[in-house]
Amino acid sequence: MRLYTKKTRTAINVYLFLFLFCPPLGGTAAAKYKVRLGMSDRHAKLLLAQYETAKKVYKAKDYAEAKSLFDGLRKIHHSSALSPYIDFYHALAAYHNGEKATARQAFLEIQAQFPVWNKRNEIHYWCAQCSFEAGDYAEALASLALIEDKCMEQPILQMKKYFLKQIENDGVLQELIKRFPDDPIIKDILHKKVARQAYLTQYFSLLHRLKQQYNFSDYIYDPLKHLTSKHKTAYNVAVLLPFFVDELNYAACTDQFVIELYQGIQLAIERLAQEGIVVNLFAFDTKRDVSVTKALLAQEAMPYMDLIIGPLYPDTIPLVAAFAKKHKINLVNPISNNSAVTQGNPFSFLFQPDLETYAQRAAALTLSDIYGKATTEPSIGVFYGTDPKEVLQATLYKHRVEQQLGKPIDLFVQLSSATVKNFFKQASNQEEEKLESTKQDRLDYTKLTHIYVPSQHELFISNVISLCLKLGIKPQIIGHEQWIKKEILNVYQLKRLPILFLSPNYIDYSRPALSAFRKKFFEKNGTHPNEKSYIGYEMMLFFGRMLGRYGTYFQKEWENMHYSSLIFQGVSYGKQHSNQHIPVLRFAKDKFVVDALP
């Protein structure tokens, strides 16, 4: 196992082992050292001969035999001046023979039995090595703290960095900081580890909390630090979509939305050309097939692309994402909201907000309303189903709100399709006797001030709305734009209840730019555009402009950038890898308007 650099490893090996060859051998030497060894000449000669033989076996890397020989010496000559050397060699032979537990115990015994030995620093070092490998980090650090030799500072630092960087649990590092508050290495490793996690997972709250707790510096993990963003006269963009055709024949495509998406991309390329941004578009048909996609990625020109759009389906996404990461090519998925597409990849982006962003936005709206109205006793309820997407959003919302308010939310209810009606039937009738089996059955639903429903299922939504109307309450309700698109709610319900809709794809049809696009699209394709056409157009226009403005690694300039869209309300990434701009709609004066809340 290679733990350290060759230079450091050589230095520490010399330092640790040269002293083991110091006891001189031979008849004269035995007589000279008999007082030091505490035995007669004959016994000294015999001991030194056996010791020399055992060392030769050890140097020949026959560790099992060496361990056996040194073990024999330990039993016969357990009280001589050579005892710590013999014990040390015995422990080293056990270590290199793969008997790590035996070696660790042997080193610890030497540490305890010979506390003033002039080679105790080396023993502390090996105790730490074995303890680290055993996962006993606190014991290892305690052993290293006993080393007084300043010449060993560099090997100690190398050892700490190697093992502490392998700790996956942030809590373990935080506990070590408590045990060793004066050790800056632990704090530095935790800081950089969390900063990297924050960048890759887009979860920055832990990083901010630790910066306050430990007064961390403004270290920023930047995997693009050594990359130069190139400005080019023309940019190559690959579109990997499942057209399901050998030639680009729109009529043969089985997934019509793919063609609608691509038609929007084509129009954006024309618009970019008018702005002086030249984009060479290359369309590749993945056919939703892994082997086909592999063959496409193997094409000679693919590593020289400046941007990849797609693919759309789970089987091919990881393959293309890995390719983009390897070749350092930015990749954008136009329709997915799954953060797994981007995690761990500094070159991967979602044009849509991910589910985590939805939940964070909903929590921010709730908290803003509570603080803005100075609500003294907010009562917050979350209703969600069994769909993993709903579970994720509900859980993140709950965590964020509870973290800010410093107390649990009042109602956190997961329901299946089979239990929805019965639950809301009981909840809506406050006069009937309630079941006493769960906490939520005893809650006074009339006190609910805020409700979050991360669901798009009509059964869920209609029951939540009916509950509020029957109880005569008007909590702030946060839902999704699909409630509007699916026409789940009627005008009466929209007027009676203060409902906020998270609407990343909201389109203001009165905008002149939209009218111009619709006209151009119809002239070119003979059909009117739909949502996928708008997404393709806006996405390509945005990323094309980013290439033209900032070059191939445009994300290096994104932290404080907000982009005003032509069709949608805006695009914003910051440090994130999904679109952070989510407009909020409410129904006012018989129409939907963009809410002014933050």
Secondary structure, 3 states (H helix, E strand, C coil): CCCCCHHHHHHHHHHHHHHHHCCCCCHHHHHHCHHHHCCCHHHHHHHHHHHHHHHHHHHCCCHHHHHHHHHHHHHHCCCCCCHHHHHHHHHHHHHHCCCHHHHHHHHHHHHHHCCCCCCHHHHHHHHHHHHHHCCCHHHHHHHHHCCCCHHHHHHHHHHHHHHHCCCCCHHHHHHHHHHCCCCHHHHHHHHHHHHHHHHHHCCCHHHHHHHHHHCCCCCCCCCCCCCCCCCCCCEEEEEEECCCCCCCCHHHCCCHHHHHHHHHHHHHHHHHHHCCCCEEEEEEECCCCHHHHHHHHCCCCHHHCCEEECCCCCCCHHHHHHHHHHHCCEEEECCCCCHHHCCCCCCEEECCCCHHHHHHHHHHHHHHHHHHCCCCCCCEEEEECCCHHHHHHHHHHHHHHHHHHCCCCCEEEECCCCCHHHHHHHHHCCCCCCCCCCHHHHCCHHHCCEEECCCCCHHHHHHHHHHHHHHCCCCEEEEECHHHHCCCCCHHHHHHCCEEEECCCCCCCCCHHHHHHHHHHHHHHCCCCCHHHHHHHHHHHHHHHHHHHHCCCHHHHCCCCEECCCCCCCEECCCCCECCCCCEEEEECCEEEECCCC
